[in-house]
Structures are given as C-alpha cells and as structure tokens.
Amino acid sequence: MQKRELGKSGLQVSAIGLGCMGLSYGYGPARDIQEATALIRRAFERGVTFFDTAEAYGPYKNEELLGEALAPLREEVVIATKFGFNFDANGGQSGMNSRPEQIRAVADQALKRLKTDVIDLFYQHRVDPDVPIEDVAGTVKALIAEGKVRHFGLSEAGAQTIRRAHAVQPVAALQSEYSLWWREPEQEILPTLGELGIGFVPFSPLGKGFLTGAISETTTFDSKDFRNVVPRFSQEARKANQALVELLAEIAAHKKATSAQVALAWLLAQKPWIVPIPGTTKLHRLDENIQSAEVELTAEDLGNIESALATIKVEGDRYPAHLQARVNR
C-alpha cells in the first residue's frame, strides 16, 4: 500500500489505517481476542502500518489487545493512542481530565498496555475546557523530549485551539470525523491544517457504517451499540438519508467498486495528507476497505459526486446533545 506523510511531521503511515475501537467497544460486545488479533495481523499483511486505539476503548482493553497483537511487528508499525478522560469504578467515563499529571500517568500506563517503550502518536482525545491547551501541549512536548512519545495529536479540536497548541509543540495530526455525510471540517479545519502542515486522520470515514449501504431504516443494533443514541441513526433519519447511500451505490457501480471504497477513495482524493482509519470486525470488510486505496476518482468523478451531493441534505445530528458540547473546542 502507498504511504502518506501526516502533514509535515515526517510521520509516514499507510494511506489507509485501521481504527481498532470497534473490536473492543462501542459497537456491541467485544470481539473474541483471537479473532480480533487475527484481523489486526491480517491488516498488517495487507499493508496497513497505522493502528489507532485509546485508553477509553474498553476502557484499557483495546490498548491491551493491540499491544499483544502488534508485539511481534512493533518496529514496523505506527501506533496512535489517546488521553483525556477519567473513568469510574464501572469503566464509564466520568469527565474529562487533561491535567499534566494525568497525561503523564496515562502515557506510562499506555506504554505498558501497548508493550512498547514509545507511543508514536499521542492524541488529546477531547479538548478539556478546564486545562489550557498550552499546558497540554507543553506536557506532551516534555514526554517527547523524554523519549516516551514521538508525535503530538489533537482530536475534535477547533481551529484556534489547534493554532495555540501548535505554537507550543508542533501538532502532527488532527483526528476528527470527516466523510461524505459530515463535511463540516472543510469550512475551517482543512484550511488551518493545510496552512500549518498538520495531517488529518478522519474517524468514522464510512459514517459509522451507514455509507457502506449495509444499514437501512429496519436495521436493529445491539443494546450496547452507541448508534442507538445517535440522532443520525434514528429510524426517521436513516430513512431520509438513504438518498446518499443510493447515490454512492450508483457511482460505485460505474467505478466497478463498492460504496465503501468510493467513500474512502473520495477522502483520499481530498488532500495528500489525509489518512482515514475505517474500523471493522470482519475480514472481508477489512480487505474491501484496504482495496479502496487502489480506486482512483478522476476530476470528473469528483465533480459528479459534488454536484449530486449538493442535492442531498443529511438529516440528524452526529452526536446526542450531551456529547456535542465536547467537539470543535
């Protein structure tokens, strides 16, 4: 697979990464460890060198899974993880925490769980309104100087926060949601990243599965699947948003590709420093996603997609109200 550099950071990764959250958290019961390990290693065999996790996924279980799965391959892969939350006794998030001492503690714990001596990319998972971003960036800068971290990242941060952080410690990458059905980053975020030389790592590049065409208004989700509380996945919104899925299917048929592949190829075509991290629990979906790096969309294709999208209004918010307040700070 082709490699891409995240901005001007010098960090080279595969053009398609693997978001590992769903193997342990968020989309129903955690996968069998052997099955999940096999999928992670299959991704590496197919050319994926960029793997994304976080302490919050589980919590902790996803980092442990990834550390074990990648231990034999550690020198050949890039591992990204995140800090920024407190957890209660039941493992639930109990508020944000990016205080310097917390960042340091999370780094030390993550190194053990990931079975490594350095974190390649350490993101602030969400911007903490109680801690100046300069303090966060300064703490990660110190961890980089100590050799525990290689690169600093932010997630779902607003443009001004990115600038303030970058002035203290260069930000290698921003990880935020971006896809054919969530294009808000094009307004302020992409121009800011381009100006500063920061890479962009879109999560949910397939619209949390919706853009694959495998979800309809009649689909039911596991009781532990967080999409049950996402307004964009209400039955009414799914019905209304089928127009986008139908459009993708038409374009995919023309390109002799799948809807998911066109959605990922569209992201890759936006900027050379964009690296999407689709997640999956299925080997055939993994192979499908990886093959999207070989789908070339011409200028005419991109223009046709743009024209068609202009006629479609996506319905439903991407987060419930209590989580929406945490993004784009």
TACORTA-V727585 format. One line per field, one symbol per residue. ss: DSSP state (~ for helix, > for strand, _ for the rest). psi: psi as a letter, one per 30 degrees, with the letter a starting at -180 (. if undefined). Layout:
ss: ???
psi: ???
This chain:
ss: __>>>______>>>___>>_~~~___>_____~~~~~~~~~~~~~____>>>________~~~~~~~~~~~~~~~~_>>>>>>_>>>_____>>>>___~~~~~~~~~~~~~~_____>>>>>>________~~~~~~~~~~~~~___>>>>>>>___~~~~~~~~~~__>>>>>>>_>__>_~~~__~~~~~~~~__>>>>>___~~~~~~____________>~~~~_~~~_~~~~~~_~~~~~~~~~~~~~~___~~~~~~~~~~~~___>________~~~~~~~~~~~~____~~~~~~~~~~~___________~~~~_____
psi: kllkkjbgffjklkfkajjfefffkehakklkeeeeeeeeeeeeegfkgjkkalffjdlfeeeeeeeeefefgefglkkklllgllkafgglkhlljhkeeeeeeeeeeeeeefhlgkkejjkkekkjffkkfeeeeeeeeeeeefgfkelkllkhlleeeeeeeffekkkekkjlkkafgjgeffeeeeeeeeefhklkjklhfghhfeffgfkaffkkllfgkfffgkefgleeeeeegfeeeeeeeeeeeeghaleeeeeeeeeefekfgkjlikllgkeeeeeeeeffffjkkleeeeeeeeeefffkjkkklflleffffflh.
